Amino acid sequence: MEPVLVAAGLGIAIVGTMPGLAAAHDQALTAAALAISGLFALAYLVRLRATGQAERTGWRRFAGRGELLDLGGALAVPLALLGGLAARDARLFGLLWVLGLVRRTDAFRLVGRVVVAEREPLLGVLGAFSVLLLLAATLAYLLERDVQPGVFGSIPAALWWGIVTITTTGYGDAVPATAAGRLLAGLLMVTGIGTFALWAGILANGFGQEIRRREFVRTWELVAQVPLFRALGAGLIAEISRLLRARRLPAGRTVMRQGETGDCMYFIAEGELEVQLVDRSIRLGPGAFVGELALITGAPRMATVVAAQPSLVLVLEVAEFRELAASRPELLRAIEAEASRRAAELAGAAA
């Protein structure tokens, strides 16, 4: 619901700057902005109560966890109107509504964590960029001030040319006239491409590390829920988490077919898988696993397995299984023991 309100509020703030529409529907736009402010205020009070903030006393009930930001966004438009600001300008304070949405959106929080984690290399490149820009503007001033005093008559004036040149977004309003000035512009453009490539590489590497970290934590939590791994210790769980891949399966999806070559095994984290044998079907829930015999013996799949309901499984490929079995034989023994116990239960049930 909140994204819809934010989108509506942003639409009102933007449309309200169009002279024709603003003049014809000024009161309606203002009323809609106030209504959205009221809904945000109501959502703010609901969040206070849900998080226990309402039980605090004094200013503490409004501080912490971004409550002040939410409160400011809810009251910004009404306070601007009460302060005597014109309606079309007061509605622009509705842009603050997006800040609360940003704070509660995982994607924006991910960007913030990446920037904070990579702040040192980013600031290093920014420092180099600033020095390069100042040097380029100074050289352009020395080379072009006599030829084009209106454009390069001072270093501050030359800085604009330096910015649009180093970012390769020049508008043609400032072009060096001397050969040395053009050579400087060419070098600056090439250097600018390299500078922004450094920034892009740092951010891309930061995003990759953050995503891998999140996936590792998520996989760790899922692995720790599997009874087979729970007693093997944190070291082995960490190693397994690095090798496993989480996969979501819709209901009815075939996981493996009888007779095909086994190249992986599956640990069930959520949902149920149905093992379809010749004479009956067996349902396995969270904590169970399937496909291990094909990895241990190299024999074809003995049964067809489908997802009985939407499920989340952890996949262990054969190469990773062999690597883990060689370095951690206790895991192989645990899987073999569980497979033998399950086979005995199936044999007993058949008898």
C-alpha positions in Angstrom: 0.0 0.0 0.0 2.8 2.4 0.9 4.4 2.3 -2.6 1.0 3.2 -4.1 0.7 6.2 -1.8 4.2 7.3 -2.6 3.6 7.0 -6.3 0.3 9.0 -6.0 2.0 11.7 -3.8 4.9 12.1 -6.3 2.4 12.3 -9.2 0.5 15.1 -7.4 3.8 17.0 -6.6 5.0 16.7 -10.2 1.7 17.4 -11.9 1.1 20.4 -9.6 4.1 22.2 -11.2 2.3 22.2 -14.6 0.8 25.7 -14.9 -2.3 24.7 -16.7 -3.3 21.8 -14.5 -2.2 23.5 -11.3 -4.5 26.5 -12.0 -7.5 24.4 -13.0 -7.2 21.8 -10.2 -5.3 23.6 -7.5 -7.7 22.8 -4.7 -8.2 19.2 -5.7 -4.5 18.6 -5.9 -4.0 20.2 -2.4 -6.8 18.1 -0.9 -5.3 14.9 -2.4 -1.9 15.8 -1.0 -3.4 16.4 2.5 -5.3 13.1 2.3 -2.1 11.3 1.5 -0.4 13.1 4.3 -3.1 11.9 6.7 -2.7 8.3 5.5 1.0 8.5 6.1 0.4 9.9 9.6 -2.0 7.0 10.3 0.6 4.5 9.0 3.2 6.2 11.2 1.0 5.7 14.3 0.3 2.1 13.4 4.1 1.4 13.1 4.7 3.1 16.4 2.2 0.8 18.1 3.5 -2.3 16.3 7.1 -1.7 17.3 6.3 -0.8 20.9 7.5 2.8 20.5 4.1 4.2 21.7 4.8 2.8 25.1 7.8 5.1 25.6 7.4 8.5 27.2 8.2 12.0 26.0 10.3 12.5 22.9 11.7 9.0 23.0 8.5 7.6 21.5 9.2 9.6 18.3 13.0 9.1 18.1 14.9 6.1 16.8 14.5 3.7 13.9 13.7 6.5 11.5 10.4 7.5 13.2 11.4 11.2 13.0 11.8 10.8 9.2 8.4 9.2 8.9 6.8 11.9 11.1 8.5 14.7 9.1 7.2 13.2 5.8 3.7 12.9 7.2 3.6 16.5 8.5 5.6 18.3 5.8 2.8 19.3 3.5 0.3 20.4 6.2 3.0 22.4 8.1 4.1 24.1 4.8 0.5 25.2 4.2 0.1 26.4 7.7 3.4 28.3 7.3 1.8 30.4 4.6 3.7 28.7 1.7 1.8 28.7 -1.7 -0.1 25.5 -2.3 1.9 24.5 -5.4 5.2 24.9 -3.4 3.8 23.2 -0.3 2.9 20.2 -2.3 6.5 19.8 -3.3 7.3 18.7 0.3 5.5 15.5 -0.6 8.7 14.4 -2.2 9.8 13.6 1.4 7.4 10.7 1.3 9.8 8.8 -0.8 12.5 8.9 1.9 10.5 6.6 4.2 10.0 4.1 1.3 13.7 4.2 0.6 14.5 3.4 4.2 12.3 0.3 4.2 13.3 -1.0 0.8 15.9 -3.8 0.7 17.3 -2.6 -2.7 18.1 0.9 -1.4 19.5 -0.5 1.8 21.7 -2.7 -0.3 23.0 0.3 -2.2 23.7 2.1 1.1 25.7 -0.8 2.5 27.8 -1.1 -0.6 28.6 2.6 -0.6 29.5 2.5 3.1 31.6 -0.6 2.7 33.5 0.7 -0.3 33.8 4.3 0.9 37.6 4.3 1.1 38.3 3.3 -2.5 35.4 5.5 -3.7 36.8 8.5 -1.9 40.2 7.7 -3.2 39.0 7.8 -6.8 37.0 11.0 -6.0 40.2 12.6 -4.7 42.1 11.7 -7.9 39.2 13.0 -9.9 39.2 16.3 -8.1 42.9 16.8 -8.5 42.8 15.9 -12.2 39.9 18.3 -12.7 41.7 21.2 -11.0 44.9 20.6 -13.0 43.0 20.4 -16.3 41.1 23.6 -15.5 44.4 25.4 -14.6 46.1 24.2 -17.8 43.1 25.2 -19.9 43.1 28.6 -18.3 46.8 29.1 -19.1 46.4 27.8 -22.7 43.1 29.4 -23.7 42.7 32.6 -21.6 44.1 34.9 -24.3 42.3 33.3 -27.1 38.9 32.8 -25.4 38.8 35.1 -22.4 35.0 34.8 -22.1 35.1 31.0 -21.6 38.5 30.4 -20.1 39.1 33.8 -18.5 39.4 32.3 -15.0 40.0 28.9 -13.3 36.4 28.8 -12.0 35.1 29.4 -15.5 37.4 26.7 -16.9 36.2 24.2 -14.3 32.8 24.0 -16.1 34.7 23.1 -19.3 36.7 20.5 -17.3 33.6 18.9 -15.8 31.8 18.4 -19.1 34.9 17.3 -20.8 36.1 14.7 -18.2 32.6 13.2 -18.1 32.5 13.2 -21.9 29.2 15.1 -21.8 30.4 18.4 -23.4 27.7 20.5 -24.9 29.9 22.3 -27.4 29.6 25.6 -25.5 33.2 25.6 -24.5 35.7 24.2 -27.1 39.5 24.8 -27.0 40.7 26.8 -29.9 44.5 26.1 -29.7 46.2 22.9 -30.6 47.5 22.4 -27.1 44.1 23.0 -25.7 42.5 20.4 -27.9 45.2 17.9 -27.0 44.5 18.5 -23.4 40.8 18.0 -24.0 41.4 14.7 -25.7 43.7 13.4 -22.9 41.1 14.6 -20.3 38.3 12.7 -22.0 40.2 9.5 -22.1 41.3 9.9 -18.5 37.6 10.6 -17.6 36.5 7.3 -19.1 39.2 5.5 -17.0 38.1 7.3 -13.8 34.5 6.3 -14.2 35.5 2.8 -15.1 37.3 2.6 -11.7 34.2 3.8 -9.9 32.0 1.3 -11.8 34.5 -1.6 -11.0 34.6 -0.7 -7.3 30.8 -0.6 -7.0 30.3 -3.8 -9.1 32.8 -5.6 -6.9 31.1 -4.3 -3.8 27.6 -5.4 -5.0 29.0 -8.8 -5.8 30.5 -9.2 -2.4 27.4 -8.0 -0.6 25.1 -10.3 -2.6 27.4 -13.3 -2.0 27.4 -12.4 1.7 23.6 -12.2 1.8 23.3 -15.5 0.0 25.8 -17.2 2.3 23.9 -16.0 5.4 20.6 -17.1 3.9 22.0 -20.5 2.9 23.6 -20.9 6.4 20.2 -20.4 8.0 18.6 -23.0 5.8 21.5 -25.5 6.2 21.3 -25.1 10.0 17.7 -26.2 9.9 18.5 -29.6 8.3 18.8 -32.1 11.2 21.6 -34.0 9.3 23.9 -30.9 9.4 22.8 -29.5 12.8 25.1 -31.8 14.7 28.1 -31.5 12.5 29.4 -28.2 13.9 29.7 -24.7 12.6 32.9 -25.3 10.6 31.2 -27.9 8.4 28.0 -25.9 8.1 30.0 -23.0 6.8 31.7 -25.2 4.3 28.5 -26.7 3.2 26.8 -23.3 2.9 29.5 -22.2 0.5 28.8 -25.2 -1.8 25.0 -25.4 -1.7 22.6 -23.4 -3.9 19.1 -22.6 -2.9 16.4 -23.2 -5.5 12.6 -22.6 -5.3 10.3 -25.1 -6.9 6.7 -24.5 -7.8 4.1 -27.2 -7.0 4.2 -30.0 -9.6 7.8 -29.3 -10.8 9.7 -32.5 -11.6 12.9 -32.6 -9.5 14.4 -35.8 -10.9 13.2 -38.7 -13.1 13.6 -42.4 -12.6 16.5 -43.9 -14.7 18.3 -40.6 -15.4 21.9 -40.1 -14.4 22.2 -38.5 -10.9 24.3 -35.3 -10.9 23.1 -33.7 -7.6 21.2 -34.3 -4.4 18.5 -32.1 -2.8 18.0 -31.1 0.8 14.5 -30.0 1.6 14.4 -26.7 3.5 10.7 -25.8 3.0 7.7 -27.6 1.5 7.4 -31.2 0.5 8.7 -33.5 -2.2 6.9 -36.6 -3.4 9.0 -39.7 -4.2 7.0 -41.7 -6.8 7.9 -45.4 -6.5 6.5 -48.2 -8.5 3.9 -49.3 -6.0 3.4 -46.2 -3.8 4.4 -42.6 -3.2 6.2 -41.2 -0.2 6.2 -37.5 0.9 9.3 -36.0 2.4 9.2 -32.8 4.4 11.8 -30.2 5.7 15.0 -31.8 6.9 14.9 -34.8 4.5 17.0 -35.2 1.4 16.7 -37.1 -1.9 19.1 -38.2 -4.7 21.9 -39.2 -2.4 22.2 -42.9 -3.6 22.9 -41.8 -7.2 25.8 -39.8 -5.9 27.2 -42.5 -3.6 26.8 -45.5 -5.9 26.8 -43.9 -9.3 23.6 -45.8 -10.2 20.7 -44.2 -12.2 17.9 -42.5 -10.3 15.7 -45.1 -8.6 12.5 -43.0 -8.5 10.8 -39.9 -9.9 10.5 -37.0 -7.5 8.2 -34.0 -7.9 7.4 -31.0 -5.7 4.1 -31.8 -3.9 3.8 -28.1 -3.0 5.8 -24.9 -3.4 9.2 -25.9 -1.9 12.7 -24.5 -1.2 15.5 -27.0 -1.7 19.3 -26.8 -1.3 21.1 -28.4 -4.2 24.5 -30.1 -3.8 26.2 -30.9 -7.2 28.1 -34.1 -7.6 31.5 -32.3 -8.0 31.0 -30.4 -4.7 29.6 -33.6 -3.1 32.8 -35.5 -3.9 35.0 -32.7 -2.8 33.2 -32.4 0.5 33.1 -36.2 1.0 36.9 -36.3 0.5 37.6 -33.5 2.9 34.8 -34.3 5.4 34.3 -38.1 5.5 31.9 -37.6 8.5 29.4 -36.0 6.2 29.5 -39.0 3.8 29.1 -41.4 6.8 26.1 -39.4 8.1 24.4 -39.4 4.6 25.0 -43.1 4.2 23.6 -43.8 7.6 20.5 -41.8 7.0 20.1 -43.5 3.6 20.4 -46.9 5.1 17.9 -46.1 7.8 15.4 -44.8 5.3 16.0 -47.9 3.0 15.3 -50.2 6.1 12.1 -48.3 6.9 10.9 -48.6 3.3 11.8 -52.4 3.3 9.9 -52.8 6.6 6.9 -51.0 5.2 6.9 -53.1 2.0 7.0 -56.3 4.1 
